[in-house]
Amino acid sequence: MSKVMAAHAVSVDGYITGRDAGPGRGLGDAGTLFDWYFDGDTSSAVFDGFRLSGPSARVFDALAGRVGAVVAGRATYEDSDGFGGASPHPGAALVVLGHRPVPGMSDRQTLVTTGVRDAIAAARELAGGKDVGLMGGGVATAALAEGLVDEVVLHQVPVLIGGGRRFFRELPAHVRLRLIEAVPAPGVTHLHYAVEH
Ligand SMILES: NC(=O)c1ccc[n+]([C@@H]2O[C@H](COP(=O)([O-])OP(=O)(O)OC[C@H]3O[C@@H](n4cnc5c(N)ncnc54)[C@H](OP(=O)(O)O)[C@@H]3O)[C@@H](O)[C@H]2O)c1
């Protein structure tokens, strides 16, 4: 069965956005969380235009190359201006998770309103045997709470943002993790965990 992973760029104090993220404003004042996409000399084999450091390119492309479909929360979708009617990932289908209709979605995007389990199932169908990536702290936490996540990746950037949207929200119980790999790279440390089921 394909795996489900939640990989996010996150500050040391646990934020995936700044305070003023929103439509037309992206991550708000936390745009530096993605500086490591563009501050190196190695082109990504998956994302056109990304120029990462050597260690980051190895980690990033290995993860991105596994993904065949993405489940994004409504907030991620809206704050990213609907991904221009397409997908945030060049080789992956997009499923959007919300509790109600999401205006403006294109016919290349799939909406699920019946819960995170159904959204992940729909993504698996679209992923063609590849893995499913989760985008958004709300979605990642909902999936963790239901035991649906296999791997968690923190692309941890050495900054304390101090406010914004958190990667992890409240969970009903402990979730035990096992470190698969920790890779220090310029401007970011890649922490890759398996979720122990
Ligand atoms: N730093 C990074 O790597 C990174 C990665 C991804 C996203 N982001 C940013 O993170 C921000 C969004 O994150 P977020 O945590 O605020 O929101 P999110 O997870 O993207 O979206 C939350 C919304 O998803 C829906 N949802 C969540 N769980 C659900 C469930 N179990 N059943 C049905 N619907 C459910 C709800 O939509 P309804 O409103 O319809 O109830 C909820 O309001 C954006 O600004 C985005 O750009 C950053």
The ligand as a Gaussian input file, in Angstrom:
#p B3LYP/6-31G(d) Opt

LIG

0 1
 N        5.501000      25.678000       5.378000
 C        4.999000      24.733000       4.604000
 O        5.710000      23.814000       4.155000
 C        3.532000      24.733000       4.283000
 C        2.967000      23.605000       3.662000
 C        1.598000      23.594000       3.433000
 C        0.819000      24.692000       3.777000
 N        1.420000      25.772000       4.315000
 C        0.597000      26.943000       4.691000
 O       -0.184000      26.572000       5.814000
 C       -1.391000      27.337000       5.809000
 C       -2.579000      26.426000       5.952000
 O       -2.399000      25.510000       6.990000
 P       -3.553000      25.285000       8.063000
 O       -3.045000      24.301000       9.012000
 O       -4.002000      26.609000       8.542000
 O       -4.780000      24.722000       7.211000
 P       -5.023000      23.467000       6.255000
 O       -4.697000      22.206000       6.948000
 O       -4.416000      23.710000       4.921000
 O       -6.612000      23.612000       6.058000
 C       -7.471000      23.551000       7.157000
 C       -8.873000      23.307000       6.626000
 O       -8.924000      21.991000       6.048000
 C      -10.199000      21.434000       6.280000
 N      -10.045000      20.245000       7.099000
 C       -9.040000      19.912000       7.943000
 N       -9.284000      18.722000       8.526000
 C      -10.477000      18.315000       8.032000
 C      -11.252000      17.147000       8.231000
 N      -10.854000      16.163000       9.071000
 N      -12.421000      17.038000       7.554000
 C      -12.818000      18.014000       6.698000
 N      -12.104000      19.145000       6.466000
 C      -10.962000      19.286000       7.131000
 C      -11.029000      22.477000       7.025000
 O      -11.698000      23.226000       6.019000
 P      -13.126000      23.982000       6.263000
 O      -12.749000      25.421000       6.426000
 O      -13.926000      23.722000       5.019000
 O      -13.747000      23.421000       7.505000
 C       -9.958000      23.311000       7.691000
 O      -10.377000      24.618000       7.986000
 C       -1.452000      28.060000       4.476000
 O       -1.133000      29.437000       4.668000
 C       -0.403000      27.358000       3.639000
 O        0.172000      28.185000       2.649000
 C        2.735000      25.819000       4.601000

